[in-house]
């Protein structure tokens, strides 16, 4: 949309741009097309656009055939977009991006994020949508130049700090170009910049405790001019040895440590341990017949390799809001790596019973205990991987301590979001979980029919 068209449209829909709300409308069409080109969109892509305004980036994005979900805070602009792009692959949500639940994006599969973020909340929006786990595979964002510089900063610079490290620990950040204020109406008081964020590969950086990493970074930058040895006394008592091990000077300040050194420092305080610790391919499982009677025992690899009938448990943990905890299986798992699964699950070992296994697996995988209730028993079949499964339910708010050998991440999800996700993308889930989900839903439906309100 040209500059003159923007002015006329704003008058027609009675919108007076408010700088404090980030209402600066992009009128450089070439720049808008260039931005969309960086996303490499196609008709197979799902795009989340934050702050579409009058659709400067929406128009070229829709031209690629991509499906777009746009979140617009101003109701008048949201209504304009619905009318202007009627019949196109666009859904417009009138609302605050910070109030949108990112968990509802998983049902759309990999998501590309586009946005001209309001300056006053850009950092909050960034962290809200890119917090792990997330289905967002690339973020292309217009930001205040100062924020973009902080995101892409390098050690020993004045812009390098807490935000830099928190984001760069999970994303590779590229500062693509500076954008002058003259391409916006009204013109902001400062220049903008365009950045691209790509998730790091799972093995790109050493494994570490992310919460501890963030805590150390925040404490280290709490007083930038102080030496780290003084600021981190409560976390580690032998700073000279830690500094030597991570290759830092004994007098180092926070801004002098690289991302890799901060991670090494985190592992010095609390070693992450080998990712496959606890995985034992010779672990012996109870082997059963078609009526679930124990007939013997065999190692894990033999049971799975020969599709022998065996026993397993699955656990659904709920929080007080009624949301279900799901785990994303570790990439080191021998079956269904990287797929989403029940809160906790595991095999019944030789000489072990279902109930004891459920308690053990809950603690080993998530580091918690709680009262568990038997829900349903599933027969062994191809869909369950020849496992007889007892499904359990329990309640726990966390925090959880996921076992790295088993779990990549955990997240609570609203039940309706899980249902929609399974309908749209069943291949995102381990088959055994889907069977347990169906059994749990059937049980709830029967209970509702037997006990009508």
Secondary structure by P-SEA (a helix, b strand, c coil): ccaaaaaaaaaaacccccccccccccccaaaaaaaaaaacccccbbbbbccccccaaaaaaaaabbbbbbbbccaaaaaaaaaaaccccbbbbccccccccccccccccbbbbbbbcccccaaaaaaaaacccccccbbbbbccaaaaaaaacccccccccaaaaaaaaccccccccccccccccccccbbbbbbbbbbccccccccccaaaaaaaaaaaacccccccccccccccccaaaaaaaaccccccccccccaaaaaaaaaaacccccccccccccbbbbbbcccccccccccaaaaaaacccccbbbbbbbcccbbbbbbccccccccccccccccbbbbbcccccaaaaaaaaaaaacccccbbbbcccccccccccccbbbbbbbccccccccccccccccccccaaaaaaaaacccccccaaaaaaaaaaaaaaaaaaaaccc
